[in-house]
Amino acid sequence: MEQVISTINDFLWTYILLAALLGCGVWFTWRTRFVQFRMIGEMIRLLGDSAKKFDHGKRHISSFQAFAVSLASRVGTGNLAGVATAIAFGGPGAVFWMWVIALIGAAKDIDCWE
């Protein structure tokens, strides 16, 4: 019984999950008309904006500070260890494919449905 569960688990986490994640990433990329590539200039402009521009006596955080906090909450020790393991087992090609998947998957994180 343990072997059957292990086989089903391996199939789901290897083939089904990979296909679902790639499929969703491509779908969101298409639906947002490649927003993660079209809006790179706007992203850099917003990250460069300072909170002091909008001060008016109130305390605010800049776009970059909000980005840094969001990134810190998403990237943890598990992700760092996972990347190190992927590089150790997959070599430099693993880094390339991680970047490709990250660029495709970035469309699902953008809140600009036009």
N, C-alpha and C positions, 0 to 999 in steps of 0.2 A: 504493500500500500504506500509506503514511504517513497518508493521509486516512482510510482505513478504520479504522486503529488509533485515530486521534484521535476519530473518530465513536463507536466502541465505548467508549472511555475516557470521553468526555463523557456518554454515556448511563448508564454504570455509576455514575459519580460524581455525577450529577445526580439521576436518577430512582430507581434501584435503592437506592443508599445512603440517600437521604432517606427512602424508604418503609421500609427495614429499620430505620433508627434510630428513626423515629417509631413504627413497629409494636412494636418491642421496648420502647420507653419506655412506651407505653400498656399493653402486656401486663404488664410489671413493676409498673406503677402499680396495675393491677387486681388482680394476684396478691397484692400486699402490702397491699391494701385502703387505698390512698392514704396510705401510711405517711409520705410526705414532708410531708403536710399534718396528719395526726393527731398526729404527734410533735414539732411545732414547740416546744411548751412544754418538753418533755423535753430537746430539743436545747439550748435556751437555758439551762436549768438545769445541764446537764452542762458547757457551755462556761464557765459562771460558777463552777464548782467549782474550788477552789484545790488545788494539790498539797500545801500545808502541812497540810491536813486529814488526809491519809493518810501523814504523814511517818514517824513511829516510828524515827527515826535513819537512814533510808535516803533517798537522793536520788531524787526522782520528778519527772516533768514533768506539768503540768496538762493538762486536756483541751483547753484553748484553745491551749496551746503545740503539742500534737500536731496539732491542726487547722491551725494556721498553717504548720507544716512540710509537712503533706500538701498544703495549698493551694499553697504555694510550689513544690512539686515538680511540680504539675500545670499551673500557669499559667506560661507562658514568653513569650518575646519574640514567637514566632510567633502565639500566641493574641492578644496585645495588638495586633499589627499586623493580624491578621485582623478584630478588632472595629473598629479604626479604618477599615479598608477597607470593611467592611460599612456603617458609619455614613456614610462618604463617598458610597458608591454608592446605598445604600438609604434614607438619611435616618433620621428618628426612628422610623419603623416597624420598622426593622431591630432596634433595641434591644428593642422590645416582643416581637418574635418570638424573639429570643435568650432573653429571660426565660421565655417560655412553653415553649420547648424545654428550657431548663435545669430548669424545675420538673418537667416530665414525665420527663426523663431522670434526675432525682435518685433515682428509685426503684431504679434498677439499682445504685446505689452504696451502698445501705443494707444492712447485714448483720443483718437481724432477720426472717428467715423464721419466722413463727409457726405 
